[in-house]
Amino acid sequence: MGSFVDVPKLALLDGRKMPAIGLGTYLGFDKNGVVTSKNKELRDVVMDAIDMGYRHFDTASIYNTEAEVGEGINMKIDEGVVRREDVFVTTKLWNTHHKREQVAVAMRETLNQTGMDYVDLYLMHWPIGLNEDYSHSDVDFMETWRGMEDMYRLGFAKSLGVSNFNKQQLQRVLDEGTVKPVALQVEVHPQIIQEELINFCKSEDIVVMGYSPFGSLVMRYGMQFPGPKMDDPVLVDIAQKYGKTTAQVVLRWLVDRNVVPIPKSVNPKRLAENINIFDFHLEQHEIEKINQFDSHTRFTLPSFWQSHPYYPFEQVKDPIADPFRG
Ligand SMILES: NC(=O)c1ccc[n+]([C@@H]2O[C@H](COP(=O)([O-])OP(=O)(O)OC[C@H]3O[C@@H](n4cnc5c(N)ncnc54)[C@H](OP(=O)(O)O)[C@@H]3O)[C@@H](O)[C@H]2O)c1
């Protein structure tokens, strides 16, 4: 196991603080739906992660991991290793609970699952509302935001934010909301550097959290995709200079751009590797070199929702079939 890493924190615009790296806990999905943790594997990963210095965990009601994330944290609180206020839990409202009154139902379930009195950051997972049968619902995401504001006022969510919103949609939340979103969680890796969105968020003091930070460096959906790999010469060159791995260089590239990476790993060696990135930083020309991989490639592209009025991304010619609707 690696030694303890004291992770720095970023200030949020509501005065709270977010640890600069989070542990992703989405285990993926296969033909049977969302992959679940077996034999409390994820709970044990969370406990190991806390011992290594992780203080930020990213989950979502749709991941089916809230319970083990909460259990791992609560066990470490019981052991006296951390206090609740030392840990930052991000979770997300799923698309089937976008009506204002449904948000409270979803929040109650999240608190039940995690065994917690509050979550630190509650994100709207997508601007897209769906009915229970996954047909499209035209509920306005601002109605959903009102429901999230209710949760904030009741103290169940200490901070609010959004995920997978485009700039115009985020602007609407800023214009029409009564509570400001403190964070935007979007896909960020060398092939989608999100320069414009990051600059916009910076101008509004909104923290960007970067999901799928390894992009094409790792297999996705059991496949290799085009794009830089772990042995890419540009990345290897930088890694050798700092005595780091290419995975660490990519995570540091996010940190140096003020993005909070949320790498997922259930492997103790890689967990330790991914957090061990706070003893070096990249030079501007190195950041720019990595920026050149940008090809606006998304690995999360739910084109089956693209006829939805609030679909946030560019349209594609041949949308894939919705795996959730059968
Ligand atoms: N808001 C959203 O819509 C959204 C969408 C997608 C993801 N997310 C969040 O972002 C998190 C991370 O994204 P992700 O899971 O898509 O991708 P990721 O973190 O970029 O990649 C995870 C993959 O990389 C492997 N890995 C981890 N560290 C490694 C290392 N140092 N060297 C080599 N391989 C390594 C993992 O395997 P091992 O586990 O075996 O190490 C796993 O297969 C998710 O878990 C979730 O919390 C949010």
The ligand as an ORCA input file, in Angstrom:
! r2SCAN-3c Opt
* xyz 0 1
  N     -21.177     12.412    -14.628
  C     -21.157     11.442    -15.505
  O     -22.024     11.341    -16.396
  C     -20.049     10.445    -15.464
  C     -19.794      9.621    -16.585
  C     -18.747      8.696    -16.512
  C     -17.975      8.621    -15.350
  N     -18.262      9.401    -14.256
  C     -17.468      9.300    -13.001
  O     -16.091      9.358    -13.324
  C     -15.427      8.211    -12.805
  C     -14.233      7.842    -13.670
  O     -14.585      7.663    -15.013
  P     -14.478      6.247    -15.738
  O     -14.706      5.181    -14.750
  O     -15.332      6.344    -16.942
  O     -13.001      6.215    -16.327
  P     -11.501      6.361    -15.824
  O     -11.405      6.664    -14.391
  O     -10.857      7.277    -16.806
  O     -10.927      4.905    -16.126
  C     -11.207      3.810    -15.303
  C     -10.435      2.611    -15.849
  O      -9.033      2.849    -15.748
  C      -8.386      1.804    -15.033
  N      -7.315      2.463    -14.258
  C      -7.446      3.239    -13.154
  N      -6.253      3.726    -12.772
  C      -5.339      3.248    -13.633
  C      -3.932      3.386    -13.744
  N      -3.259      4.151    -12.881
  N      -3.305      2.741    -14.739
  C      -3.996      1.980    -15.608
  N      -5.341      1.797    -15.572
  C      -6.005      2.437    -14.587
  C      -9.467      1.197    -14.167
  O      -9.215     -0.164    -13.890
  P      -9.031     -0.714    -12.374
  O     -10.281     -0.372    -11.627
  O      -8.843     -2.180    -12.578
  O      -7.814     -0.031    -11.829
  C     -10.692      1.336    -15.075
  O     -10.729      0.291    -16.021
  C     -16.542      7.160    -12.749
  O     -16.213      6.066    -11.927
  C     -17.693      7.992    -12.239
  O     -17.556      8.186    -10.831
  C     -19.263     10.320    -14.321
*
